[in-house]
Amino acid sequence: MDGAAAGEGMSMACPSVSTGKGFLAGALQHIDCQAQAIGQYGYGALADPASMVSLALTGLLTVFVAIYGLRLTYGHASAGRDLIGDIVRVAIVLTLATSWPAWRVIGYDVVIHGPQEITDVISHAARLPGSSGDLSSRLQRVDDAMAALNEKGAGRPGVANGDWFQLGFARVAFLMGTLGPLGLVRFAAGFLLAIAPLVAGTLLFGVTRSVFAGWAKGLASTFLAAVALSLVLSAELAMLEPWLREVIRLRIANEQTLNAPIEVLIMTLAFALIAFGMIVLAARIGFHAPTWIPALAVRAGDDRAAVPAGQGQPAASAPPVQQPDRTRDLAASVGNSIRRQERISQRAGHAPRIVSPAEAGVGASSGRAELALASDALGSSFRRTSLRVSSAGARRDIAG
């Protein structure tokens, strides 16, 4: 396995966070470093051949191959598409769980570094600040400007630092709206990248495949959220930077800015809510998308389930199911009725009389013909066969 190689490319310690100037930039750099360390070193620890996860994955692969062999032994032959699907699933599992070079290209670099590249392209086209890779440093300059504005205040006459609450809370909202969403997305991405060897084995079986699909959707959600947050912060910089420059210029000139505390508080709170809302939107897009990751495996499982038990033919070669023929059912019903009448007649000792389906009143809605049997009941041969006429009736007939 190549899991031990995961820790070779990253051996530096994450920078510490200092107070005062440079706090926000240092905190953002520390969060990025910790997220990358979790994703890389965590993967290496779980993919190590001596780890419990590797042993469990080996057991899952053994069970998968054993079940496949038993299915072949009992005559459940797999079609070509099913066999290819099983091979692809095993290849995906082995790649995710054991090969760090492959996983770094298709997973780690895409989730960690991909959002920044996409954000730079979009920001450059939209002419947003931070498109040249200096987003962190420009956020730090905005934080420094807000700290300077807290010192100078709004210039309210007769009150020293009368707007400290609004200005201080505005800076709190700015820092929380920056560190909170970015930290949430980066740490979530690092965690999901680290547990790739753990969830890879869930792709093998249908009962656990939803876990793999949820993990893949989580990675997609963190990717989308990282792009969205970078764009939101760039838009926030585009609004706050010129506003802060103007307010600080007025305060240096000893002019009052009485509306500035409320304005900066509203802007920072609004963008903090927007940032968390974009995370919710990205999660909704990722987790409410169709389950396309294990679609090949699900398709193969459905085809295998369609093969009849005890047959080696695949489901694709089975003859189509024919609808029942109404004429054939009617003929069979008439034949059964004729044979039943013959048996009754043989027991009664005389020939049968068959009533046609038209006389019996065939029901068109039911689709089955009712054959009326005209056999005599037991003892009917001793009954009177002619009509009985009274003497009074005979005299009336003669007289008439």
ZAMISE-586956 format. One line per 2 residues: number of its first residue (from 0); their letters; for each residue z, y, x of C-alpha. Coordinates in nm, 2 decimals. Each point is the difference from the previous one (the first is absolute). Layout:
BEGIN
NUM) a) Z:Y:X | ...
***
This chain:
BEGIN
0) md) 0.00:0.00:0.00 | -0.06:0.36:0.10
2) ga) 0.31:0.14:-0.17 | 0.18:0.05:0.33
4) aa) -0.27:0.24:0.11 | 0.09:0.25:-0.28
6) ge) 0.27:0.16:0.21 | -0.21:0.05:0.32
8) gm) -0.17:0.32:-0.11 | 0.31:0.19:-0.10
10) sm) 0.30:0.02:0.22 | 0.11:0.36:-0.02
12) ac) 0.31:0.12:-0.17 | -0.03:0.23:-0.30
14) ps) 0.08:0.37:0.08 | 0.33:0.14:-0.12
16) vs) 0.03:0.27:-0.26 | 0.15:0.34:0.12
18) tg) 0.15:0.27:-0.21 | -0.14:0.35:-0.03
20) kg) -0.36:0.08:0.09 | -0.22:-0.31:0.00
22) fl) 0.22:-0.19:-0.24 | -0.28:-0.08:-0.26
24) ag) -0.26:-0.09:0.26 | 0.25:-0.23:0.18
26) al) 0.10:-0.16:-0.32 | -0.36:-0.07:-0.10
28) qh) -0.08:-0.15:0.34 | 0.32:-0.21:-0.01
30) id) -0.10:-0.14:-0.35 | -0.35:-0.09:0.12
32) cq) 0.14:-0.17:0.31 | 0.25:-0.20:-0.19
34) aq) -0.26:-0.11:-0.27 | -0.24:-0.11:0.27
36) ai) 0.28:-0.19:0.19 | 0.10:-0.18:-0.32
38) gq) -0.36:-0.10:-0.08 | -0.08:-0.12:0.35
40) yg) 0.32:-0.15:0.13 | 0.09:-0.14:-0.34
42) yg) -0.33:-0.18:-0.01 | 0.05:-0.13:0.35
44) al) 0.34:-0.14:-0.08 | -0.11:-0.18:-0.32
46) ad) -0.32:-0.13:0.15 | 0.18:-0.15:0.30
48) pa) -0.05:-0.38:0.02 | 0.38:-0.05:0.02
50) sm) 0.08:0.21:-0.31 | 0.10:-0.15:-0.33
52) vs) -0.30:0.16:-0.17 | -0.25:-0.18:0.23
54) la) 0.17:-0.33:-0.07 | 0.00:0.07:-0.37
56) lt) -0.37:0.09:0.01 | -0.08:-0.33:0.19
58) gl) 0.18:-0.18:-0.28 | -0.20:0.18:-0.27
60) lt) -0.32:-0.09:0.17 | 0.10:-0.36:0.03
62) vf) 0.09:-0.01:-0.37 | -0.34:0.16:-0.09
64) va) -0.20:-0.25:0.20 | 0.21:-0.29:-0.14
66) iy) -0.07:0.12:-0.36 | -0.37:0.03:0.08
68) gl) -0.01:-0.35:0.14 | 0.18:-0.15:-0.31
70) rl) -0.24:0.18:-0.22 | -0.29:-0.17:0.18
72) ty) 0.18:-0.34:0.00 | 0.03:0.01:-0.38
74) gh) -0.36:0.08:-0.06 | 0.02:0.38:-0.05
76) as) -0.29:0.09:0.22 | -0.05:0.37:0.08
78) ag) -0.33:0.18:-0.04 | -0.15:0.18:0.29
80) rd) 0.13:0.34:-0.12 | 0.35:-0.14:-0.04
82) li) -0.01:-0.13:0.36 | -0.12:0.33:0.14
84) gd) 0.27:0.18:-0.19 | 0.27:-0.22:0.14
86) iv) -0.13:0.04:0.35 | -0.02:0.38:-0.04
88) rv) 0.36:0.01:-0.12 | 0.13:-0.20:0.29
90) ai) -0.20:0.23:0.24 | 0.15:0.31:-0.16
92) vl) 0.35:-0.14:0.03 | -0.03:-0.10:0.36
94) tl) -0.15:0.34:0.09 | 0.27:0.20:-0.17
96) at) 0.29:-0.21:0.12 | -0.10:-0.09:0.36
98) sw) -0.26:0.24:0.14 | 0.13:0.34:0.10
100) pa) -0.33:0.13:0.14 | -0.18:-0.07:-0.32
102) wr) 0.28:0.13:-0.22 | 0.03:0.32:0.20
104) vi) -0.37:0.07:-0.06 | -0.02:-0.09:-0.37
106) gy) 0.35:0.10:-0.11 | 0.22:0.20:0.24
108) dv) -0.25:0.26:0.13 | -0.14:0.05:-0.35
110) vi) 0.34:0.06:-0.17 | 0.16:0.20:0.29
112) hg) -0.29:0.20:0.14 | -0.26:-0.01:-0.27
114) pq) 0.15:0.26:-0.24 | 0.01:0.26:0.27
116) ei) -0.36:-0.04:0.08 | -0.10:0.02:-0.37
118) td) 0.22:0.31:-0.05 | -0.15:0.18:0.30
120) vi) -0.35:-0.05:-0.15 | 0.10:0.12:-0.34
122) sh) 0.20:0.29:0.13 | -0.28:0.11:0.23
124) aa) -0.25:0.00:-0.29 | 0.25:0.19:-0.23
126) rl) 0.10:0.23:0.28 | 0.37:-0.08:-0.03
128) pg) 0.25:0.05:0.28 | 0.09:-0.30:0.21
130) ss) -0.35:-0.14:0.02 | 0.01:0.00:0.38
132) gd) 0.30:-0.23:0.02 | 0.26:0.27:0.03
134) ls) 0.16:-0.05:-0.35 | 0.34:-0.08:0.14
136) sr) 0.02:0.31:0.23 | -0.12:0.23:-0.28
138) lq) 0.27:-0.14:-0.23 | 0.25:0.07:0.27
140) rv) -0.12:0.36:0.02 | 0.05:0.04:-0.37
142) dd) 0.35:-0.13:0.02 | 0.08:0.24:0.28
144) am) -0.14:0.29:-0.21 | 0.22:-0.10:-0.29
146) aa) 0.31:-0.01:0.23 | -0.09:0.35:0.12
148) ln) -0.03:0.12:-0.36 | 0.34:-0.14:-0.08
150) ek) 0.15:0.21:0.28 | -0.17:0.32:-0.11
152) ga) 0.04:-0.04:-0.37 | -0.19:0.18:-0.27
154) gr) 0.14:0.35:0.09 | 0.20:0.04:-0.32
156) pg) 0.20:0.32:0.03 | 0.38:-0.01:0.02
158) va) 0.01:-0.38:0.03 | 0.00:-0.18:0.33
160) ng) -0.20:-0.32:-0.02 | 0.01:0.02:-0.38
162) dw) -0.29:-0.25:-0.03 | 0.13:-0.26:0.23
164) fq) 0.02:-0.27:-0.28 | -0.36:0.03:-0.11
166) lg) -0.14:0.02:0.36 | 0.22:-0.28:0.12
168) fa) -0.08:-0.22:-0.29 | -0.37:0.07:0.05
170) rv) 0.02:-0.13:0.36 | 0.19:-0.30:-0.12
172) af) -0.27:-0.07:-0.26 | -0.27:0.04:0.27
174) lm) 0.16:-0.24:0.24 | 0.07:-0.26:-0.27
176) gt) -0.35:0.03:-0.14 | -0.14:-0.06:0.35
178) lg) 0.23:-0.26:0.16 | 0.09:-0.19:-0.32
180) pl) -0.35:-0.10:-0.12 | -0.14:-0.05:0.35
182) gl) 0.30:-0.21:0.11 | -0.03:-0.21:-0.32
184) vr) -0.37:-0.08:0.05 | 0.02:-0.06:0.37
186) fa) 0.30:-0.23:-0.01 | -0.15:-0.19:-0.30
188) ag) -0.32:-0.05:0.20 | 0.19:-0.12:0.31
190) fl) 0.20:-0.25:-0.21 | -0.30:-0.14:-0.17
192) la) -0.18:-0.04:0.33 | 0.29:-0.17:0.16
194) ia) 0.03:-0.27:-0.27 | -0.36:-0.10:0.02
196) pl) 0.08:-0.35:0.15 | 0.26:-0.05:-0.27
198) va) -0.22:0.06:-0.30 | -0.32:-0.15:0.15
200) gt) 0.10:-0.36:-0.11 | 0.03:0.11:-0.36
202) ll) -0.38:0.02:-0.03 | -0.02:-0.38:0.02
204) fg) 0.15:-0.09:-0.34 | -0.08:0.14:-0.34
206) vt) 0.37:0.04:-0.10 | 0.06:0.23:0.30
208) rs) -0.33:0.18:0.02 | 0.13:0.29:-0.21
210) vf) 0.24:0.08:0.29 | -0.29:0.03:0.24
212) ag) -0.19:0.22:-0.25 | 0.30:0.23:-0.04
214) wa) 0.04:0.03:0.37 | -0.37:0.09:0.05
216) kg) 0.02:0.25:-0.28 | 0.31:0.16:0.16
218) la) -0.19:0.05:0.32 | -0.29:0.16:-0.19
220) st) 0.25:0.23:-0.18 | 0.16:0.11:0.33
222) fl) -0.34:0.08:0.14 | -0.10:0.21:-0.30
224) aa) 0.34:0.17:-0.01 | -0.03:0.10:0.37
226) va) -0.34:0.16:-0.06 | 0.12:0.18:-0.31
228) ls) 0.32:0.13:0.17 | -0.18:0.14:0.30
230) lv) -0.24:0.19:-0.23 | 0.29:0.13:-0.21
232) ls) 0.18:0.12:0.32 | -0.32:0.17:0.12
234) ae) -0.04:0.18:-0.33 | 0.37:0.11:0.02
236) la) -0.06:0.14:0.35 | -0.30:0.19:-0.13
238) ml) 0.23:0.17:-0.26 | 0.32:0.05:0.20
240) ep) -0.14:0.11:0.34 | -0.16:0.33:-0.11
242) wl) 0.28:0.07:-0.25 | 0.27:-0.04:0.27
244) re) -0.19:0.22:0.24 | -0.02:0.28:-0.25
246) vi) 0.36:-0.03:-0.10 | 0.13:0.00:0.36
248) rl) -0.23:0.30:0.08 | 0.16:0.19:-0.29
250) ri) 0.35:-0.09:0.11 | -0.06:0.11:0.36
252) an) -0.11:0.33:-0.14 | 0.33:0.02:-0.20
254) eq) -0.18:-0.02:-0.33 | 0.16:-0.19:-0.29
256) tl) -0.14:-0.33:-0.12 | 0.22:-0.06:-0.31
258) na) -0.23:-0.25:-0.16 | -0.05:-0.21:0.31
260) pi) 0.30:-0.23:-0.04 | -0.10:-0.12:-0.34
262) ev) -0.36:-0.03:0.09 | 0.06:-0.21:0.31
264) li) 0.24:-0.22:-0.19 | -0.25:-0.06:-0.28
266) mt) -0.28:-0.09:0.25 | 0.21:-0.24:0.20
268) la) 0.14:-0.18:-0.30 | -0.34:-0.02:-0.16
270) fa) -0.16:-0.16:0.30 | 0.30:-0.24:0.04
272) li) -0.06:-0.12:-0.35 | -0.37:-0.03:0.06
274) af) 0.06:-0.21:0.31 | 0.21:-0.25:-0.18
276) gm) -0.24:0.00:-0.29 | -0.29:-0.09:0.23
278) iv) 0.20:-0.30:0.12 | 0.05:-0.11:-0.36
280) la) -0.38:0.05:-0.06 | -0.10:-0.20:0.31
282) ar) 0.24:-0.28:-0.10 | -0.14:-0.01:-0.35
284) ig) -0.36:-0.02:0.13 | 0.09:-0.27:0.25
286) fh) 0.21:-0.22:-0.22 | -0.20:0.03:-0.32
288) ap) -0.33:-0.09:0.16 | -0.14:-0.34:-0.07
290) tw) 0.12:-0.29:0.22 | -0.30:0.00:0.22
292) ip) 0.16:-0.13:0.32 | 0.05:-0.37:-0.11
294) al) -0.30:0.00:-0.23 | -0.18:-0.26:0.21
296) av) 0.30:-0.24:-0.01 | 0.06:0.05:-0.37
298) ra) -0.37:-0.07:-0.07 | 0.02:-0.32:0.20
300) gd) 0.31:-0.11:-0.18 | -0.15:0.05:-0.34
302) dr) -0.31:-0.20:0.09 | 0.22:-0.28:0.13
304) aa) 0.20:-0.01:-0.32 | -0.32:-0.03:-0.20
306) vp) -0.08:-0.34:0.16 | 0.09:-0.28:-0.25
308) ag) 0.28:-0.24:0.12 | -0.13:-0.32:0.16
310) qg) -0.34:0.13:0.07 | -0.15:0.10:0.33
312) qp) -0.26:0.23:-0.15 | 0.06:0.38:0.03
314) aa) 0.04:0.21:-0.30 | -0.34:0.17:0.06
316) sa) -0.19:-0.34:-0.04 | 0.18:-0.10:-0.32
318) pp) -0.22:-0.01:-0.31 | 0.04:0.28:-0.25
320) vq) 0.22:-0.05:-0.30 | -0.22:-0.05:-0.31
322) qp) 0.09:0.13:-0.34 | 0.05:-0.26:-0.27
324) dr) -0.32:-0.07:-0.21 | 0.06:0.05:-0.38
326) tr) -0.29:-0.23:-0.09 | 0.14:-0.28:0.22
328) dl) 0.35:0.04:-0.16 | -0.16:-0.02:-0.35
330) aa) -0.19:-0.31:0.09 | 0.30:-0.17:0.14
332) sv) 0.21:0.09:-0.31 | -0.27:-0.15:-0.23
334) gn) -0.02:-0.32:0.21 | 0.38:-0.04:-0.01
336) si) 0.00:0.04:-0.37 | -0.27:-0.26:-0.05
338) rr) 0.18:-0.25:0.20 | 0.32:0.07:-0.18
340) qe) -0.18:-0.05:-0.34 | -0.15:-0.33:0.12
342) ri) 0.34:-0.13:0.09 | 0.14:0.10:-0.34
344) sq) -0.29:-0.16:-0.18 | 0.04:-0.32:0.19
346) ra) 0.36:-0.02:-0.11 | -0.10:0.08:-0.36
348) gh) -0.28:-0.25:-0.01 | -0.30:0.21:-0.10
350) ap) -0.25:0.24:0.16 | 0.09:0.35:0.08
352) ri) -0.14:0.32:-0.15 | -0.04:0.29:0.24
354) vs) 0.02:0.35:-0.12 | -0.21:0.24:0.21
356) pa) 0.15:0.29:0.18 | -0.16:0.25:-0.24
358) ea) 0.16:-0.17:-0.29 | 0.34:-0.01:0.17
360) gv) -0.01:0.38:0.06 | -0.02:0.05:0.38
362) ga) 0.21:0.29:0.11 | -0.21:0.24:0.22
364) ss) 0.31:0.18:0.14 | 0.18:-0.31:0.12
366) gr) -0.30:-0.16:0.17 | 0.08:-0.35:-0.11
368) ae) -0.16:-0.20:-0.29 | 0.21:-0.17:-0.26
370) la) -0.15:-0.32:-0.12 | 0.10:-0.10:-0.35
372) la) 0.07:-0.37:-0.05 | -0.09:-0.15:-0.33
374) sd) 0.17:-0.34:0.04 | 0.18:-0.14:-0.30
376) al) 0.37:-0.04:0.01 | 0.17:-0.33:-0.02
378) gs) -0.02:-0.14:-0.36 | -0.28:0.23:-0.12
380) sf) -0.24:-0.30:-0.05 | 0.21:-0.12:-0.30
382) rr) -0.01:0.33:-0.18 | -0.23:0.08:-0.30
384) ts) -0.34:0.13:0.13 | -0.14:0.11:-0.35
386) lr) 0.11:0.29:-0.21 | 0.24:-0.08:-0.28
388) vs) -0.11:0.13:-0.35 | 0.23:0.00:-0.30
390) sa) -0.11:-0.14:-0.34 | 0.01:0.35:-0.16
392) ga) -0.23:0.13:0.27 | -0.24:-0.29:-0.06
394) rr) -0.01:0.07:-0.38 | -0.08:0.36:0.07
396) di) -0.28:-0.09:0.23 | -0.15:-0.24:-0.26
398) ag) 0.03:0.26:-0.28 | -0.15:0.27:0.22
***
